[in-house]
Amino acid sequence: MAATMIPGIGRPALRGSPRADKDLRPKIVWAHDRRISQGHQVTAERAADLFNELSIAEKAALTAGGSMWGMNGVNRLGIPALKVTDGPNGARGNGIFGSGRSAACFPCGSALGATWDPELVRRVGVALGQEAKTKSCTVLLAPTVNLHRSPLYGRNFECFSEDPHLSARLAVAYVSGVQDQGIACVIKHFVANDAEFERMTINSVVDERTLREIYLPPFEAAVKEAGVWGVMTAYNQLNGTACSANSWLLADLLRGEWGFDGIVMTDWFGFVDTVESARAGLDVEMPGPARMFGAALAEAVDDGRVAVRHLEDQADRVLKLIDRVGAFGSESSDDEKEVDLPEHRALLREAAARSIVLLKNRSGLLPLGGDAKVALIGHNAGRLQLYGGGSAQLRPHYRLNLQESLRASMGPEGSVEYAPGTFVGKFLPLLEGPNLRQPNGLPGLRIEVLGEGGGVLRTQSSAHSELFVVTASGEGGSAVRATGSFDVLEHGNYQFSLAQAGGARLLINDEVLVDGVADPLPPGDSYMGFGSAEKRVAVDLAPGKHSLRIEMEGEAGAGGLLQAARVGFLPPQPANMLSEAVSLARRSDVAVVVVGTNEDYETEGRDRPDMALPDRQDELVRAVCRANPNTVVVVNAASPVDMGWDDDAAAVLQCWFGGQELANALADVMTGAAEPGGRLPTSIPRRLEHSPAYGNFPGEAGQVRYGEGLLMGYRHYDTRDLPVRYRFGHGLSYTSFALAEPQITQRGRGGDLKLAVKVTNTGARAGSAVVQAYVEPPAGPLFRPRRELRAFDRVDLEPGETGTAILGFDDRSFSYWDPAANAWQLHGGKHLIHIGSAVGRYDHQLSVNISAK
């Protein structure tokens, strides 16, 4: 709903606290009249004095969360509590780690980055805003606009790219789409949060020029261009000061220089210093109940440690957010619906296909013929990975089977046979689906939360063998009992496992297999580093039905905040899995091997140790390629992986974590129903040791040095003439394109420049050209990367059609940050603009002379 703004309405100025010259804090501007839940009406007159009706304690209450996913309101005045939700690839609602009600699962951040398509990302943002409403949420904790600094960063999948310009363009589109729905975006994680190692405390040491030119631009664009309504601080310190208490970052830069007028909130359970964070400009501590804000902040104001103006500003901004999302006039609700819209399905399928990158296609093996006999091989082929781990996890509305999707896309003479080849998993897979039954016969597990006397307080169900209880208050644990049964079809040795946060016990057929209550499991990687290692036990089982019971009791893990238990299950694995896959490949026309990672490897809470594919997947690929020269390798991973087998494969596709429509999108691309629309948003190095952050990642002795400076990503490889396996911006098509000479269509002062490039589809299929412009500066007083992406455009063309790519530039396109002047400097002189399809692969070069203003 568009708001009719009433200028000049805000809280009255405070006596005795005149604004300093650099104090650019905006006042609340209220939208048109809305009724609030207690019957009050927000008119211009009411807006002028509503703020003053709040007591100090009530203003302070607004600065802290009220629950795990809720902010605080003030019932006395009818000020509602806003509900927030993760995350970047779907609006999960109240769930955690993939639990809760189902939601649409969108392609992950790196997949959206691979689309190079701001308009598509804007439409994704619109759909995400609509999804948030189905979970009664008004705040979406997204997007993540940190950068792919290292191939090993555990949360690369959440982020768009290694490049700040591409990330900025997509961030603006994403935020605009979501907020057009009246849902607030909280862009994250501000800033230099590019590793998971010691993430709650580590000090990111980054010089200001590197911050300004590389890591800050996506946040800056979201603030200045999209008007983002929220910013989430990173866990880490920045140059010795916690981001959530960093006055240079929050007050001087974000609010003062950029003019940000929204709220700043912490990451969940992030560091807050009551005094320093309030002074720096932090508004909200999450989650609730309050620890360092709320009552503690009111006390700090009362005793003079925090000036009252800081609290006034915090409360101002929270009320402004409530108004912006239209929550005044609506009842607070926690109702969550599972709304699976056909138009969202179509959008997800389009977005996933447009993100798939064709890295290699020897002899035009792809697209497949409709009558091909296909061997579909790989653990991930049987269960595609749709999302990464941690706060981005959710329960998708549905999961598709790639074998079925591919078979449906082929002709009547075609066939698709499947063989797993190898097992892949850091943890054993969960029990789920039709093989897991509650005592009443319904799918899943029955979960009972028990009171002190053992009585059942409430009952719920879980679709799989993983349980969560989030206390948020740190008040200890609950007693939980989960019961169900599963069927075994044949006699054999079955593996079970338990990982826990807090205390848990696993029983099969009423026999205790693992007792993590009496004998706590050692610390490990589960639950973002807050949980235990996984303990595995083998059990001999006969065919038939067997009972499963999980008991949780005692103190919660994660500092008293989380109780969780994860039970894994793995049937006996054939000893000849790999040879069976090779045999299938040998007797087929084409072999499609799907390799990759999953949420155990690419996840919040830890970084990957190396770029290797887990388990025996490299061996599998090489063996299949030897057996069948017509082998397509599909990489179902959201970060670069080692591709030492690349020369052996005939074709390679990168499909990322593509969301719930990934199977259909892959089938579309492999059969030619859709083109492989993606271009790499990040470089794929030949070796980890070649990557720019190597030696400075993930950190040591409590800090991580950004020693590569400006030479991050392709800037490193291009400037130093280092080979890569696949370069930034690369992506093949099923058709071909011809680019005409660029024409200057607009020329203003300084860097104000617009180019038009005519693009012709010279092939026989429809396709998309992504025209990329890299600026090479002249020699100057400061070192600069050789070339940097400064503009791009995507043009969709039918066979024989000609379209025009428009490439726009501004002063920033030709500028650098000058530390001595503490300002951006327009770099005068002759700049070369390279036009092409990837960094280092150019069709044309244009020289433009830039005059410093």
Beta strands, then each sheet from edge to edge (+ up, - down):
strand 1: 34-35
strand 2: 41-42
strand 3: 84-85
strand 4: 139-140
strand 5: 184-190
strand 6: 203-205
strand 7: 230-233
strand 8: 237-238
strand 9: 241-242
strand 10: 263-265
strand 11: 357-361
strand 12: 373-377
strand 13: 415-419
strand 14: 436-437
strand 15: 445-450
strand 16: 456-462
strand 17: 466-470
strand 18: 479-488
strand 19: 492-508
strand 20: 511-515
strand 21: 535-541
strand 22: 544-556
strand 23: 562-570
strand 24: 590-596
strand 25: 631-636
strand 26: 651-654
strand 27: 703-705
strand 28: 737-739
strand 29: 743-747
strand 30: 753-761
strand 31: 767-776
strand 32: 788-797
strand 33: 802-809
strand 34: 815-818
strand 35: 823-826
strand 36: 829-838
strand 37: 841-850
sheet 1: 1+ 2-
sheet 2: 3+ 4+ 5+ 7+ 10+
sheet 3: 9+ 8- 6- 27-
sheet 4: 11+ 26- 25- 24- 12- 13-
sheet 5: 14+ 18- 15+ 16-
sheet 6: 14+ 18- 22+ 19- 20+
sheet 7: 14+ 18- 22+ 19- 21+
sheet 8: 14+ 18- 22+ 19- 23+ 17-
sheet 9: 28+ 30- 29+
sheet 10: 28+ 30- 33+
sheet 11: 32+ 31- 36+ 37-
sheet 12: 34+ 35-
end
